[in-house]
């Protein structure tokens, strides 16, 4: 049976890291291929006037998190979190098989349906995934454990984005063959998730509330009553909002403004992701030196400055890649301490549902980012480089508001 450990070398923790790595990798291979397909029409026109459907892709992927997070949180308390993770990974395999069919038929509607189910699988996987970390490791090593999890997740995202762009370039007319790779990764993920020791259900006698809005309302009431937790939620949700907006911005920035191909554009996101990986690993030692408050402050300021510099797109490409790397590195310092705080703060028995509410909020942020993207690019026709200024000023404003509460955000 699963017990919290002060060691990060236990079999359960190592296979947990492998499981979430493979899931993040697979999601990003598939999603990046679809995002590049969605922005293709605009890129083909070699200007900023073409229709960009990335917002639609992000909305379809995000909706399940808003619809099902309430159920996901309850189930992660009613049943062992490892059981939820195992069923989710089996679902991932079936979904990726549907993706093969969608790419074979070259049917965007079918691919959007597959993407919706992919988001649904992630919605149920998320609360169990983040809720089980404090059940695998003790609070003493929770920040370090989160740093490793976030670092390996970013490595997975980096590799997934890079591979997605490469597959889109070299298999543009036969993406169904490329998507078979995703099926294989899903199979491996099933083996790794079953290697994690089975956890215990925190509320096995709990009955499922078929009105998830009511459960989410209770969870949000709990969060609102805990001011540091509420402030952490706002900061964390902004990270997801800006992260989604950064992905769509970089894709359009590279394809239509820098005139890069799909592979080279995806590599821009690799530099960003590599920076997040470095920042995630550095978060624990930096926090020991500076405390959580100043680690988050340093991270937020670094991200804001780096994004501001990306506005100047006429600078040499190596400079722009450096700014993306810097934005990623400072992002790691910003969100890792916040993530650890949000996992350790709720008590056992409420953790799953609180984290489901956090998941709901995060993906509401992603949905809002998709709507903001559509408004700025397709409706207002704002130049894509201006989005960097919006992101930079938004984070700077948030930092001013949340700074008085940062002292209390300590895991």
Secondary structure, 3 states (H helix, E strand, C coil): CCCCECCCCCHHHHHHHHHHHHHHHHHHHHHHHHHHHHHHHHHHCCCCCCCCCHHHHHHHHHHHHHHHHHHHHHHHHHCCHHHHHHHHHHHHHHHHHHHHHHHHHCCHHHHHHHHHHHHHHHHHHHHHHHHHHHHHECHHHHHHHHHHHHHHHHHHHHHHHHHHHHHHHHCCCCHHHHHHHHHHHHHHHHHHHCCCCCCCCCCCCCCCCCCHHHHHHHHHHHHHHCHHHHHHHHHHHHHHHHHHHHHHHHHHHHHHHCCCCHHHHHHHHHHHHHHHHHHHHHHHHHHHHHHHHHHHHHHHHHHHHHHHHCCCCCCCHHHHHHHHHHHHHHHHHHHHHHHHHHHHHCCCCCHHHHHHHHHHHHHHHHHHHHHHHHHHHHHCCCCCCHHHHHHHHHHHHHHHHHHHHHHHCCC
